[in-house]
């Protein structure tokens, strides 16, 4: 069951140039919830803005297709391959030998490459995969995710298959740890009618 927030206050704010009503939980402007087994972080802020969430070493699972010789080429814009995993197997790039990337002729390298290696430009090359097969690559990196704040004054950051909920993050200079966030019994809902936004929260709030 949901209970309606102060629609009158929201309606009034919709017509004047002042911050719109936000929806904190027990005084917390950043809190968490789980809906259908999916972790979520809720940000309470000024309506119709965006919140920049800075995440260090964000896990980013991506799918690659192995080349004709079973190779997977992985590049890092910073040259940092810390935490690299290929098909859930850790790869320590610091121990890889450096070779050139030979041409692939009829499904075989012109020069044998039987183990993973790096190129002179710093690219990591994984070998031994089935040509044309899907390969899962995880290379953590520092990212900024932007959360859109709706007309009711809250926005939600959800876990996805490629970007799980971060264990820690920053908003501006404020640091947060997911495990330490206040847990709400659910997430708010925002509805709009004729340009007026109304927020609803679980009755247990």
C-alpha positions as CSV (number, residue, x, y, z in Angstrom):
1,X,0.0,0.0,0.0
2,X,1.3,3.5,-0.9
3,X,0.6,6.7,0.9
4,X,0.4,10.0,-1.0
5,X,2.9,12.8,-0.2
6,X,1.9,16.4,0.1
7,X,0.5,16.9,-3.4
8,X,-0.5,20.5,-2.5
9,X,3.1,21.3,-1.7
10,X,4.4,19.7,-4.9
11,X,1.7,21.6,-6.9
12,X,2.7,24.9,-5.4
13,X,6.3,24.4,-6.0
14,X,5.6,23.5,-9.6
15,X,4.5,27.0,-10.3
16,X,7.4,28.9,-8.6
17,X,11.1,28.9,-9.1
18,X,12.2,27.2,-5.9
19,X,13.5,23.6,-5.3
20,X,10.8,21.0,-5.7
21,X,9.9,18.6,-2.9
22,X,12.5,15.8,-2.4
23,X,11.7,12.3,-0.9
24,X,14.3,11.3,1.7
25,X,13.8,8.3,4.0
26,X,14.1,8.8,7.7
27,X,16.2,11.9,7.0
28,X,18.6,10.1,4.7
29,X,18.9,11.7,1.2
30,X,20.8,8.7,-0.1
31,X,19.4,5.3,0.9
32,X,18.9,1.8,-0.5
33,X,16.2,-0.8,-1.2
34,X,15.8,-4.1,-2.9
35,X,12.9,-4.7,-5.3
36,X,12.4,-8.1,-6.8
37,X,15.9,-9.1,-5.7
38,X,17.5,-6.1,-7.6
39,X,19.5,-3.7,-5.4
40,X,18.8,0.0,-5.9
41,X,20.2,3.2,-4.5
42,X,17.7,6.1,-4.2
43,X,18.9,9.7,-4.3
44,X,16.7,12.5,-2.9
45,X,17.6,15.8,-4.5
46,X,16.2,18.9,-6.4
47,X,13.6,17.9,-9.0
48,X,14.6,17.8,-12.7
49,X,18.3,17.8,-12.1
50,X,21.1,15.1,-12.3
51,X,23.3,13.6,-9.6
52,X,26.9,12.7,-10.6
53,X,27.9,9.4,-8.9
54,X,31.7,8.8,-9.0
55,X,32.6,5.1,-8.7
56,X,36.2,3.8,-8.4
57,X,37.1,0.4,-10.0
58,X,33.5,-0.2,-11.3
59,X,33.0,-3.7,-12.5
60,X,32.0,-3.5,-16.2
61,X,31.2,-6.8,-17.8
62,X,31.2,-6.6,-21.6
63,X,30.8,-9.2,-24.3
64,X,33.4,-9.6,-27.0
65,X,33.6,-11.9,-30.0
66,X,36.8,-13.9,-30.5
67,X,38.6,-13.3,-33.8
68,X,39.3,-15.7,-36.6
69,X,42.3,-17.0,-34.7
70,X,40.5,-17.3,-31.4
71,X,42.1,-14.0,-30.1
72,X,40.5,-11.4,-28.0
73,X,42.1,-7.9,-28.0
74,X,41.6,-5.8,-24.9
75,X,42.6,-2.1,-24.6
76,X,42.7,0.3,-21.7
77,X,42.7,4.0,-22.2
78,X,44.8,4.5,-19.0
79,X,47.0,1.4,-19.5
80,X,45.7,0.0,-16.2
81,X,44.5,-3.6,-16.4
82,X,44.1,-4.2,-12.7
83,X,41.3,-6.6,-11.9
84,X,41.0,-7.9,-15.5
85,X,39.0,-11.1,-15.9
86,X,38.3,-13.0,-19.0
87,X,35.5,-15.6,-18.8
88,X,35.7,-15.2,-15.0
89,X,39.5,-16.1,-15.0
90,X,41.9,-13.4,-13.6
91,X,44.5,-12.2,-16.0
92,X,47.7,-10.5,-14.6
93,X,48.9,-8.3,-17.4
94,X,52.1,-7.5,-15.6
95,X,53.4,-11.0,-16.1
96,X,52.5,-11.2,-19.9
97,X,55.3,-11.3,-22.4
98,X,55.4,-8.7,-25.1
99,X,55.1,-9.7,-28.8
100,X,53.8,-8.3,-32.0
101,X,50.3,-9.3,-33.1
102,X,50.8,-11.5,-36.2
103,X,48.4,-11.6,-39.0
104,X,45.7,-14.3,-39.0
105,X,45.7,-16.6,-42.1
106,X,43.1,-19.3,-42.5
107,X,42.4,-19.5,-38.8
108,X,46.0,-19.6,-37.7
109,X,48.5,-16.9,-36.7
110,X,51.4,-16.3,-39.2
111,X,53.6,-16.7,-36.1
112,X,52.6,-19.1,-33.3
113,X,51.0,-17.6,-30.2
114,X,50.1,-20.2,-27.7
115,X,49.8,-18.0,-24.6
116,X,48.3,-14.7,-23.7
117,X,50.6,-11.7,-24.4
118,X,50.8,-7.9,-24.7
119,X,51.7,-5.9,-27.7
120,X,54.2,-3.1,-27.8
121,X,51.4,-0.6,-27.6
122,X,50.1,-2.1,-24.3
123,X,47.2,-4.0,-25.7
124,X,46.4,-7.3,-24.0
125,X,45.7,-10.2,-26.3
126,X,44.0,-13.3,-25.1
127,X,44.4,-16.5,-27.2
128,X,42.9,-20.0,-27.3
129,X,39.3,-19.0,-27.6
130,X,36.9,-20.6,-30.1
131,X,36.8,-18.3,-33.2
132,X,33.5,-16.4,-33.4
133,X,32.5,-17.3,-29.8
134,X,31.3,-14.9,-27.2
135,X,33.8,-14.0,-24.5
136,X,33.0,-12.2,-21.2
137,X,35.5,-9.5,-20.3
138,X,35.6,-7.5,-17.1
139,X,38.0,-4.6,-16.8
140,X,37.2,-2.4,-13.8
141,X,37.6,1.3,-14.3
142,X,36.7,4.6,-12.7
143,X,33.4,5.8,-14.0
144,X,30.8,8.5,-13.4
145,X,27.2,7.5,-13.6
146,X,24.5,10.2,-13.8
147,X,21.2,9.7,-12.1
148,X,18.3,11.7,-13.4
149,X,16.1,13.2,-10.6
150,X,12.4,13.2,-11.6
151,X,9.8,15.8,-10.9
152,X,9.1,14.4,-7.5
153,X,12.7,14.9,-6.3
154,X,14.3,11.5,-6.4
155,X,16.2,9.3,-8.8
156,X,17.3,5.6,-8.7
157,X,20.5,3.9,-9.5
158,X,19.9,0.2,-10.3
159,X,22.2,-2.8,-10.7
160,X,22.4,-4.1,-14.2
161,X,24.0,-7.2,-15.8
162,X,27.0,-5.2,-16.8
163,X,27.2,-2.7,-13.9
164,X,26.4,-4.0,-10.4
165,X,25.7,-1.7,-7.5
166,X,29.0,-0.2,-6.4
167,X,30.3,-1.2,-2.9
168,X,31.4,2.5,-2.4
169,X,30.9,5.7,-4.3
170,X,31.0,9.5,-4.0
171,X,28.6,12.3,-4.7
172,X,30.5,15.5,-4.7
173,X,32.9,15.3,-1.8
174,X,30.7,13.0,0.2
175,X,31.7,9.3,0.4
176,X,29.2,6.5,0.8
177,X,29.3,2.7,1.4
178,X,26.4,0.7,0.1
179,X,26.4,-1.7,3.0
180,X,26.1,1.3,5.5
181,X,23.2,3.0,3.7
182,X,19.8,3.2,5.4
183,X,17.5,0.5,4.1
184,X,14.0,1.5,3.1
185,X,11.1,-1.0,2.9
186,X,10.5,0.0,-0.8
187,X,11.1,2.8,-3.3
188,X,8.9,5.9,-3.9
189,X,6.7,6.2,-7.0
190,X,6.3,9.4,-9.0
191,X,3.2,10.2,-11.0
192,X,2.4,13.3,-13.0
193,X,-0.9,14.8,-14.2
194,X,-1.2,18.1,-16.1
195,X,2.4,19.0,-15.2
196,X,1.9,18.4,-11.5
197,X,4.0,15.7,-9.9
198,X,2.8,13.6,-7.0
199,X,5.1,11.3,-5.0
200,X,3.9,8.1,-3.2
201,X,5.9,6.1,-0.6
202,X,5.2,2.7,0.9
203,X,2.8,2.8,3.9
204,X,5.5,1.4,6.2
205,X,7.5,4.7,6.0
